Protein backbone atom coordinates (compact mmCIF):
# COMPACT_ATOMS: atom_id res chain seq x y z
CA UNK A 1 0.00 0.00 0.00
CA UNK A 2 1.64 3.24 -1.10
CA UNK A 3 -0.33 6.01 0.62
CA UNK A 4 -2.31 6.73 3.76
CA UNK A 5 -5.96 6.32 2.80
CA UNK A 6 -7.86 9.56 3.43
CA UNK A 7 -10.93 9.51 5.71
CA UNK A 8 -10.58 5.73 5.90
CA UNK A 9 -12.90 4.89 8.78
CA UNK A 10 -15.44 7.54 7.84
CA UNK A 11 -15.74 6.30 4.25
CA UNK A 12 -15.97 2.62 5.20
CA UNK A 13 -18.60 3.40 7.85
CA UNK A 14 -20.57 5.44 5.28
CA UNK A 15 -20.78 2.39 3.00
CA UNK A 16 -22.76 0.54 5.72
CA UNK A 17 -21.06 -2.71 4.69
CA UNK A 18 -22.96 -6.00 4.84
CA UNK A 19 -20.70 -9.07 5.29
CA UNK A 20 -22.25 -10.88 2.32
CA UNK A 21 -22.64 -7.78 0.12
CA UNK A 22 -21.03 -6.84 -3.19
CA UNK A 23 -18.99 -3.61 -3.28
CA UNK A 24 -16.93 -1.63 -5.77
CA UNK A 25 -13.91 0.58 -5.13
CA UNK A 26 -13.63 2.43 -8.44
CA UNK A 27 -10.30 4.09 -7.51
CA UNK A 28 -8.31 1.13 -6.17
CA UNK A 29 -4.88 2.83 -6.20
CA UNK A 30 -2.79 1.57 -3.29
CA UNK A 31 -5.62 -0.57 -2.01
CA UNK A 32 -5.98 1.16 1.36
CA UNK A 33 -9.72 1.68 1.29
CA UNK A 34 -10.25 -1.64 -0.47
CA UNK A 35 -8.38 -3.51 2.27
CA UNK A 36 -10.62 -1.96 4.92
CA UNK A 37 -13.74 -2.89 2.93
CA UNK A 38 -12.50 -6.43 2.37
CA UNK A 39 -11.81 -6.85 6.09
CA UNK A 40 -15.54 -6.37 6.73
CA UNK A 41 -16.64 -8.93 4.14
CA UNK A 42 -17.24 -12.62 4.80
CA UNK A 43 -18.99 -14.18 1.82
CA UNK A 44 -19.23 -10.90 -0.07
CA UNK A 45 -17.15 -9.67 -3.00
CA UNK A 46 -15.18 -6.54 -3.83
CA UNK A 47 -14.30 -5.21 -7.29
CA UNK A 48 -11.41 -2.77 -7.59
CA UNK A 49 -11.23 -0.54 -10.68
CA UNK A 50 -8.11 1.43 -11.69
CA UNK A 51 -6.96 2.64 -15.11
CA UNK A 52 -3.37 3.10 -13.85
CA UNK A 53 -1.85 -0.34 -14.41
CA UNK A 54 0.75 0.33 -11.71
CA UNK A 55 -2.15 -0.17 -9.30
CA UNK A 56 -2.41 -3.80 -10.44
CA UNK A 57 0.76 -4.47 -8.44
CA UNK A 58 -1.27 -3.81 -5.29
CA UNK A 59 -4.12 -6.19 -6.15
CA UNK A 60 -5.04 -8.70 -3.44
CA UNK A 61 -4.63 -12.45 -3.86
CA UNK A 62 -8.04 -13.15 -2.39
CA UNK A 63 -11.00 -15.05 -3.90
CA UNK A 64 -13.28 -12.28 -2.62
CA UNK A 65 -11.51 -9.66 -4.75
CA UNK A 66 -11.41 -8.90 -8.50
CA UNK A 67 -9.14 -6.24 -10.01
CA UNK A 68 -10.59 -4.47 -13.07
CA UNK A 69 -7.90 -2.55 -15.05
CA UNK A 70 -10.19 0.12 -16.48
CA UNK A 71 -11.51 3.65 -15.96
CA UNK A 72 -14.55 3.93 -13.70
CA UNK A 73 -16.55 5.45 -16.56
CA UNK A 74 -16.96 1.83 -17.70
CA UNK A 75 -18.39 0.76 -14.32
CA UNK A 76 -21.69 -0.66 -15.55
CA UNK A 77 -20.22 -2.54 -18.53
CA UNK A 78 -17.60 -4.39 -16.52
CA UNK A 79 -19.90 -5.23 -13.62
CA UNK A 80 -22.28 -6.78 -16.13
CA UNK A 81 -19.35 -8.64 -17.67
CA UNK A 82 -18.70 -10.20 -14.26
CA UNK A 83 -22.39 -11.03 -13.84
CA UNK A 84 -23.21 -8.29 -11.33
CA UNK A 85 -26.42 -6.48 -12.16
CA UNK A 86 -26.63 -4.51 -8.91
CA UNK A 87 -24.31 -4.01 -5.95
CA UNK A 88 -24.60 -2.90 -2.33
CA UNK A 89 -22.11 -0.05 -2.38
CA UNK A 90 -19.82 2.00 -4.61
CA UNK A 91 -16.83 3.99 -3.34
CA UNK A 92 -14.60 6.56 -5.10
CA UNK A 93 -11.54 8.43 -3.80
CA UNK A 94 -11.06 10.96 -6.59
CA UNK A 95 -7.88 12.74 -7.61
CA UNK A 96 -4.26 11.65 -7.77
CA UNK A 97 -2.67 9.26 -5.29
CA UNK A 98 0.46 10.14 -3.33
CA UNK A 99 2.27 7.43 -5.30
CA UNK A 100 1.43 9.11 -8.60
CA UNK A 101 2.44 12.54 -7.27
CA UNK A 102 5.76 11.16 -6.05
CA UNK A 103 6.77 9.61 -9.38
CA UNK A 104 8.58 12.29 -11.46
CA UNK A 105 8.02 10.29 -14.65
CA UNK A 106 4.24 10.79 -14.37
CA UNK A 107 4.60 14.58 -14.38
CA UNK A 108 1.82 15.30 -11.85
CA UNK A 109 3.91 17.15 -9.28
CA UNK A 110 5.24 20.70 -9.32
CA UNK A 111 8.07 19.54 -7.03
CA UNK A 112 9.91 17.24 -9.45
CA UNK A 113 11.29 17.76 -12.92
CA UNK A 114 9.98 15.16 -15.30
CA UNK A 115 8.25 14.66 -18.62
CA UNK A 116 5.09 16.71 -19.05
CA UNK A 117 2.86 13.63 -19.09
CA UNK A 118 0.01 13.53 -16.50
CA UNK A 119 -1.72 10.51 -18.05
CA UNK A 120 -3.38 8.08 -15.66
CA UNK A 121 -3.92 5.67 -18.55
CA UNK A 122 -0.71 5.13 -20.52
CA UNK A 123 -2.76 4.17 -23.59
CA UNK A 124 -4.13 7.70 -23.77
CA UNK A 125 -2.53 9.36 -26.86
CA UNK A 126 -2.87 12.85 -25.34
CA UNK A 127 -0.48 13.92 -22.62
CA UNK A 128 0.09 17.34 -21.05
CA UNK A 129 2.89 18.18 -23.48
CA UNK A 130 0.56 17.64 -26.44
CA UNK A 131 -1.96 20.04 -24.91
CA UNK A 132 0.57 22.74 -23.97
CA UNK A 133 2.28 22.67 -27.36
CA UNK A 134 -0.74 22.22 -29.66
CA UNK A 135 -3.83 23.83 -28.15
CA UNK A 136 -4.63 27.32 -29.36
CA UNK A 137 -4.27 30.25 -27.00
CA UNK A 138 -8.08 30.42 -26.69
CA UNK A 139 -8.31 26.69 -25.89
CA UNK A 140 -5.58 26.96 -23.26
CA UNK A 141 -7.31 29.95 -21.67
CA UNK A 142 -10.59 28.03 -21.58
CA UNK A 143 -9.23 25.00 -19.70
CA UNK A 144 -7.23 27.19 -17.30
CA UNK A 145 -10.45 29.05 -16.41
CA UNK A 146 -12.73 26.02 -16.36
CA UNK A 147 -10.52 23.45 -14.65
CA UNK A 148 -7.94 25.59 -12.83
CA UNK A 149 -10.17 28.51 -11.87
CA UNK A 150 -7.15 30.73 -12.53
CA UNK A 151 -7.58 34.51 -12.36
CA UNK A 152 -4.74 35.10 -14.83
CA UNK A 153 -5.81 32.43 -17.32
CA UNK A 154 -5.59 34.77 -20.32
CA UNK A 155 -2.11 36.07 -19.52
CA UNK A 156 -0.93 32.56 -18.68
CA UNK A 157 -2.19 31.14 -21.98
CA UNK A 158 -0.45 33.97 -23.83
CA UNK A 159 2.82 33.26 -21.95
CA UNK A 160 2.65 29.55 -22.76
CA UNK A 161 2.14 30.18 -26.48
CA UNK A 162 5.00 32.71 -26.50
CA UNK A 163 7.33 30.25 -24.72
CA UNK A 164 6.55 27.30 -26.99
CA UNK A 165 7.27 29.38 -30.11
CA UNK A 166 10.85 29.67 -28.88
CA UNK A 167 11.14 26.05 -27.76
CA UNK A 168 8.57 23.24 -27.20
CA UNK A 169 7.62 22.86 -23.52
CA UNK A 170 8.44 19.24 -22.68
CA UNK A 171 9.05 19.05 -18.90
CA UNK A 172 7.34 20.18 -15.71
CA UNK A 173 10.15 22.61 -14.88
CA UNK A 174 10.01 24.12 -18.39
CA UNK A 175 6.28 24.65 -17.81
CA UNK A 176 6.96 26.35 -14.47
CA UNK A 177 9.61 28.59 -16.06
CA UNK A 178 7.22 29.62 -18.86
CA UNK A 179 4.78 31.11 -16.33
CA UNK A 180 7.24 32.10 -13.58
CA UNK A 181 6.78 35.86 -14.05
CA UNK A 182 3.02 35.53 -13.59
CA UNK A 183 3.18 33.79 -10.21
CA UNK A 184 2.07 36.10 -7.37
CA UNK A 185 4.56 36.42 -4.54
CA UNK A 186 3.74 34.08 -1.68
CA UNK A 187 1.16 32.16 -3.73
CA UNK A 188 3.47 30.56 -6.29
CA UNK A 189 2.75 26.99 -5.22
CA UNK A 190 -1.03 27.52 -5.07
CA UNK A 191 -1.19 28.96 -8.59
CA UNK A 192 1.12 26.27 -9.98
CA UNK A 193 -1.08 23.62 -8.37
CA UNK A 194 -4.12 25.15 -10.12
CA UNK A 195 -2.26 25.14 -13.45
CA UNK A 196 -1.20 21.50 -13.08
CA UNK A 197 -4.71 20.55 -11.96
CA UNK A 198 -6.25 22.12 -15.06
CA UNK A 199 -3.90 20.24 -17.37
CA UNK A 200 -4.36 16.94 -15.53
CA UNK A 201 -8.16 17.20 -15.70
CA UNK A 202 -8.02 17.95 -19.44
CA UNK A 203 -5.52 15.16 -20.19
CA UNK A 204 -7.60 12.52 -18.40
CA UNK A 205 -11.08 13.82 -19.22
CA UNK A 206 -11.76 13.69 -15.49
CA UNK A 207 -14.96 15.71 -15.29
CA UNK A 208 -16.57 13.81 -18.17
CA UNK A 209 -15.54 10.47 -16.62
CA UNK A 210 -16.88 11.55 -13.22
CA UNK A 211 -20.25 12.49 -14.71
CA UNK A 212 -20.48 9.16 -16.56
CA UNK A 213 -19.54 7.27 -13.39
CA UNK A 214 -22.09 9.08 -11.23
CA UNK A 215 -24.90 8.45 -13.71
CA UNK A 216 -24.02 4.74 -13.88
CA UNK A 217 -23.77 4.45 -10.10
CA UNK A 218 -27.54 4.86 -9.79
CA UNK A 219 -28.09 2.07 -12.30
CA UNK A 220 -25.74 -0.40 -10.58
CA UNK A 221 -26.79 0.26 -6.96
CA UNK A 222 -29.45 -1.82 -5.26
CA UNK A 223 -32.23 0.04 -3.44
CA UNK A 224 -30.72 1.27 -0.14
CA UNK A 225 -27.24 0.78 -1.62
CA UNK A 226 -24.68 3.46 -0.79
CA UNK A 227 -22.59 5.76 -2.99
CA UNK A 228 -19.59 7.24 -1.13
CA UNK A 229 -17.25 9.76 -2.78
CA UNK A 230 -14.18 11.67 -1.56
CA UNK A 231 -13.32 14.73 -3.67
CA UNK A 232 -10.40 17.15 -3.49
CA UNK A 233 -11.37 20.30 -5.38
CA UNK A 234 -14.48 22.43 -5.76
CA UNK A 235 -15.27 21.31 -9.33
CA UNK A 236 -15.56 17.65 -8.29
CA UNK A 237 -17.26 18.35 -4.99
CA UNK A 238 -19.89 20.58 -6.60
CA UNK A 239 -20.74 17.89 -9.14
CA UNK A 240 -20.92 15.17 -6.47
CA UNK A 241 -23.02 17.33 -4.12
CA UNK A 242 -25.50 18.24 -6.87
CA UNK A 243 -25.75 14.65 -8.04
CA UNK A 244 -26.38 13.21 -4.59
CA UNK A 245 -29.07 15.82 -3.98
CA UNK A 246 -30.92 15.52 -7.28
CA UNK A 247 -29.60 12.63 -9.39
CA UNK A 248 -28.15 15.03 -11.97
CA UNK A 249 -25.08 17.28 -12.07
CA UNK A 250 -27.10 20.50 -12.35
CA UNK A 251 -28.61 19.95 -8.92
CA UNK A 252 -32.16 20.59 -10.18
CA UNK A 253 -34.56 18.37 -8.22
CA UNK A 254 -37.37 16.90 -10.32
CA UNK A 255 -40.79 16.61 -8.70
CA UNK A 256 -43.94 14.75 -9.63
CA UNK A 257 -47.40 16.26 -10.11
CA UNK A 258 -47.96 16.27 -6.34
CA UNK A 259 -44.64 17.95 -5.57
CA UNK A 260 -42.88 14.83 -4.33
CA UNK A 261 -39.08 14.67 -4.71
CA UNK A 262 -38.15 12.27 -7.52
CA UNK A 263 -34.40 12.21 -6.81
CA UNK A 264 -33.09 8.62 -6.97
CA UNK A 265 -30.65 9.35 -4.11
CA UNK A 266 -30.93 10.63 -0.58
CA UNK A 267 -27.83 12.21 1.04
CA UNK A 268 -26.65 10.37 4.17
CA UNK A 269 -25.06 13.46 5.72
CA UNK A 270 -26.36 17.03 5.73
CA UNK A 271 -22.86 18.39 5.11
CA UNK A 272 -19.64 16.96 3.71
CA UNK A 273 -17.36 15.20 6.20
CA UNK A 274 -13.87 16.69 6.39
CA UNK A 275 -10.71 15.29 8.01
CA UNK A 276 -9.79 16.22 11.56
CA UNK A 277 -6.64 18.24 12.24
CA UNK A 278 -4.81 15.13 13.46
CA UNK A 279 -5.30 13.39 10.09
CA UNK A 280 -4.28 16.50 8.14
CA UNK A 281 -1.11 16.83 10.23
CA UNK A 282 -0.23 13.19 9.50
CA UNK A 283 -1.24 13.30 5.82
CA UNK A 284 -1.12 16.65 4.02
CA UNK A 285 -3.06 15.20 1.06
CA UNK A 286 -6.13 15.06 3.31
CA UNK A 287 -6.33 18.84 3.80
CA UNK A 288 -8.76 19.47 0.91
CA UNK A 289 -10.74 16.21 1.13
CA UNK A 290 -14.55 16.26 1.27
CA UNK A 291 -16.54 13.06 1.83
CA UNK A 292 -20.16 12.80 0.73
CA UNK A 293 -22.47 9.79 0.81
CA UNK A 294 -25.94 9.03 -0.50
CA UNK A 295 -28.34 6.09 -0.39
CA UNK A 296 -30.41 4.88 -3.33
CA UNK A 297 -34.09 5.53 -2.65
CA UNK A 298 -36.50 2.58 -2.58
CA UNK A 299 -39.49 3.16 -4.87
Buried (B, 14 or more C-beta within 10 A) or exposed (E): EBBBBBBBEBBBBBBBBBEEBBBBBBBBBBBBBBBBBBEBBEEBBBBBBBBBEBBEEBBBEEEBBBBBBBBBBBBBEBBEEEEBEEBBBBBBBBBBBBBBBBBBEBBBBBEBBBBBBBBBBEEBEBBBBBBBBEBEBEEBBBBBBBBBBBEBBBBBBBBBBEBBEEEEBBBBBBBBEBBEEBBEEEEBEEBBBBBBBBBBBBBBBBBEBBBBBBBBBBEBBBEEBBBBBBBBBEBBBEBBBBBBBBBBBEBEEEEEEEEEBEBBBBBBEEEBBBBEEEBBEEBEBBBBBBBBBBBBBEE
